[in-house]
Amino acid sequence: MGLMSKIVGVVFAVLMFGSCSVHRSAGNSATAPGQVKKITGDKSAKAYAPGQQKKNGNKN
C-alpha cells in the first residue's frame, strides 16, 4: 500500500504543478517609449506610451 500511495502522490504532484502556467506580456512592443522616440526622431515619447494609446482610441 505504501508504494501505491507514493505513486499516486507523485502523479498528483505532477498534475498540479504541470497545470500551472505564467503568461507575461510586454504589451505591443518590447521597446520602451523613450527608445521608440529616439528611433523615430520625434520630440516626445507621449504618442508611444501605452496609456496614450488608450486615450487616442487605438484598439492595440
Summary of the structure (lengths in Angstrom):
residues: 60
radius of gyration: 23.5
end to end distance: 56.5
largest distance: 72.5
contacts: 93
relative contact order: 0.10
helix: 57%
strand: 0%
